[in-house]
Amino acid sequence: MAYATIDELADALRTTVTADNTARLQACIDAAAVEIDDALCRTPDDPVDPTNPLLNRVNLMRAVEWWKANDAAFGWLGSGDDALRIPRSPFTRHAVTLTPLRQRWGVA
């Protein structure tokens, strides 16, 4: 279950939802939601409130990164002197943001 919509993602990307980009927008939202669920270590018996605004913001921020991932497919964004190296674990900072919602720690 995603915590944001494709309309919200399109707005964050400053674009509009079209027939051509709907599947890709949804895939980015869904991929980010899978990462969120994994980071939270929640069980079906201990669900998180899907309306929590923190989940929405992290879902959108990470989905934007997924959308732009093809531009940094080889670990670099840009070229020449302006190139930036992409972190090896791009979700780590989002996982830290989700710490207040995490319920389980250690080996699961």
C-alpha positions as CSV (number, residue, x, y, z in Angstrom):
1,M,0.0,0.0,0.0
2,A,1.4,3.3,-1.0
3,Y,1.3,6.4,1.3
4,A,1.0,8.9,-1.5
5,T,-0.7,9.2,-4.9
6,I,0.6,9.6,-8.4
7,D,-1.1,13.0,-8.5
8,E,1.0,14.1,-5.5
9,L,4.1,12.7,-7.1
10,A,3.4,14.4,-10.4
11,D,2.9,17.7,-8.5
12,A,6.3,17.1,-6.7
13,L,7.9,16.5,-10.1
14,R,6.2,19.6,-11.5
15,T,4.6,17.5,-14.3
16,T,1.1,16.2,-15.0
17,V,-0.2,12.7,-15.0
18,T,-0.7,11.3,-18.6
19,A,-1.5,8.0,-20.1
20,D,2.2,7.6,-21.0
21,N,3.6,8.3,-17.5
22,T,0.9,6.8,-15.2
23,A,2.5,3.3,-14.9
24,R,6.0,4.8,-14.2
25,L,4.7,7.2,-11.6
26,Q,2.8,4.4,-9.9
27,A,5.9,2.1,-10.0
28,C,8.0,4.8,-8.3
29,I,5.3,5.4,-5.5
30,D,5.0,1.6,-5.0
31,A,8.8,1.0,-4.9
32,A,9.2,3.7,-2.2
33,A,6.3,2.2,-0.2
34,V,7.9,-1.2,-0.2
35,E,11.1,0.4,1.2
36,I,9.1,2.2,3.8
37,D,7.4,-1.0,4.9
38,D,10.7,-2.8,5.1
39,A,12.3,0.0,7.2
40,L,9.4,0.0,9.6
41,C,9.6,-3.7,10.4
42,R,5.9,-3.7,11.0
43,T,3.8,-6.9,10.9
44,P,0.2,-7.3,9.6
45,D,-0.9,-7.5,13.3
46,D,0.8,-4.1,13.9
47,P,-0.1,-1.9,11.0
48,V,1.0,1.7,10.7
49,D,-1.6,4.5,10.2
50,P,-1.5,5.0,6.4
51,T,-2.6,8.6,6.8
52,N,0.4,9.6,8.9
53,P,1.9,12.7,7.2
54,L,5.5,11.5,7.8
55,L,4.8,8.4,5.7
56,N,3.4,10.6,2.9
57,R,6.4,12.9,2.8
58,V,8.9,10.1,2.8
59,N,6.9,8.2,0.2
60,L,7.0,11.3,-2.1
61,M,10.6,12.2,-1.5
62,R,11.8,8.6,-2.2
63,A,9.5,8.3,-5.2
64,V,11.0,11.4,-6.7
65,E,14.4,9.8,-6.3
66,W,13.1,6.6,-8.0
67,W,11.7,8.8,-10.9
68,K,15.1,10.4,-11.4
69,A,17.1,7.2,-10.9
70,N,17.7,6.7,-14.6
71,D,19.6,9.9,-14.7
72,A,22.0,8.5,-12.2
73,A,22.0,4.9,-13.3
74,F,25.8,4.5,-13.0
75,G,26.2,6.1,-9.6
76,W,26.8,9.6,-10.9
77,L,24.5,12.5,-11.6
78,G,25.6,15.0,-14.2
79,S,29.0,14.9,-15.9
80,G,32.4,16.6,-15.9
81,D,33.3,18.9,-13.1
82,D,29.7,19.3,-12.0
83,A,29.1,15.5,-11.5
84,L,27.8,14.3,-8.1
85,R,28.3,10.8,-6.7
86,I,25.1,9.2,-5.6
87,P,25.1,7.6,-2.1
88,R,25.5,3.8,-2.0
89,S,22.4,3.4,0.2
90,P,20.0,6.1,-1.0
91,F,17.2,5.0,1.4
92,T,19.2,5.2,4.6
93,R,18.4,8.9,5.3
94,H,14.7,8.2,4.7
95,A,14.9,5.2,7.1
96,V,16.3,7.5,9.8
97,T,13.4,9.9,9.2
98,L,10.9,7.0,9.8
99,T,12.5,6.1,13.2
100,P,9.5,7.5,15.2
101,L,7.2,5.1,13.5
102,R,9.3,2.0,13.9
103,Q,8.1,-0.5,16.4
104,R,10.6,-3.4,16.3
105,W,14.4,-3.5,16.5
106,G,17.0,-6.1,16.1
107,V,16.8,-9.4,14.3
108,A,13.2,-10.1,13.1
